[in-house]
Amino acid sequence: MRAEINTEELVNSLFRDDLQVEVPSPDVDLFESGILDSLKLAELLNCLEARLGAHISMDDFEFDNLRSIATIKQFLRDCTSQESG
């Protein structure tokens, strides 16, 4: 349960503090809404790598993993469980 809270806090703070954007709901499509464009996407990936201390492989990269805050959280949980498993 604590990992879930940390993941949620991490993703929310990335958007709020690092990207300086407000996302109205965890399920909002970040691309369709215009919250993420190519520049913000690059910033998001850089911030994720900096905060996690790990490189996100292009083999693991899919736009659908970054489509919403909810999918980003799931992607991070999946990455974390793969590293520990």
C-alpha positions in Angstrom: 0.0 0.0 0.0 2.9 2.4 0.8 4.3 1.9 -2.7 1.0 2.9 -4.2 1.0 6.1 -2.2 4.6 6.9 -3.2 3.8 6.3 -6.9 0.8 8.5 -6.7 2.7 11.3 -4.9 5.6 10.9 -7.4 3.5 11.3 -10.5 1.4 14.1 -9.1 4.4 16.0 -8.0 6.1 15.5 -11.4 3.2 17.2 -13.1 2.7 19.9 -10.5 6.2 20.8 -9.5 8.5 19.8 -12.5 6.2 20.3 -15.5 4.1 23.0 -13.8 0.8 21.8 -15.1 -2.4 20.9 -13.4 -4.1 17.7 -14.5 -7.8 17.7 -13.7 -8.2 13.9 -13.3 -6.0 10.9 -13.3 -7.9 9.5 -16.3 -7.6 12.6 -18.6 -5.8 11.8 -21.8 -2.7 13.9 -21.6 -2.1 13.9 -25.3 -5.6 14.6 -26.5 -6.1 17.4 -23.9 -2.9 19.0 -25.0 -1.3 18.7 -21.5 1.5 16.7 -23.0 3.1 17.8 -26.3 6.5 16.6 -27.6 8.4 19.1 -25.4 6.5 18.2 -22.3 6.8 14.5 -23.1 10.6 14.8 -23.2 10.6 16.8 -20.0 8.4 14.1 -18.4 10.8 11.3 -19.4 13.8 13.3 -18.1 12.0 13.9 -14.8 11.0 10.3 -14.4 14.5 9.1 -15.1 16.0 11.7 -12.7 13.5 10.9 -9.9 13.7 7.1 -10.3 17.5 7.1 -11.0 17.0 4.7 -13.9 16.9 4.9 -17.7 13.6 4.2 -19.4 14.5 1.9 -22.3 13.1 2.7 -25.7 12.1 -1.0 -25.9 9.8 -0.4 -22.9 8.5 3.0 -24.2 5.0 3.1 -25.4 2.8 6.2 -25.7 -0.1 4.3 -24.1 2.0 3.9 -20.9 2.1 7.7 -20.6 -1.4 8.6 -21.9 -2.8 9.5 -18.4 -1.7 9.8 -14.8 -3.4 6.5 -14.1 -1.4 4.7 -16.9 1.9 6.3 -15.8 1.3 5.0 -12.3 0.6 1.5 -13.6 3.7 1.7 -15.9 5.9 2.7 -12.9 4.4 -0.1 -10.7 5.1 -2.6 -13.5 8.7 -1.4 -13.9 9.2 -1.6 -10.2 7.8 -5.1 -9.9 10.0 -6.3 -12.8 13.1 -4.9 -11.1 12.3 -6.6 -7.8 11.1 -9.9 -9.3 
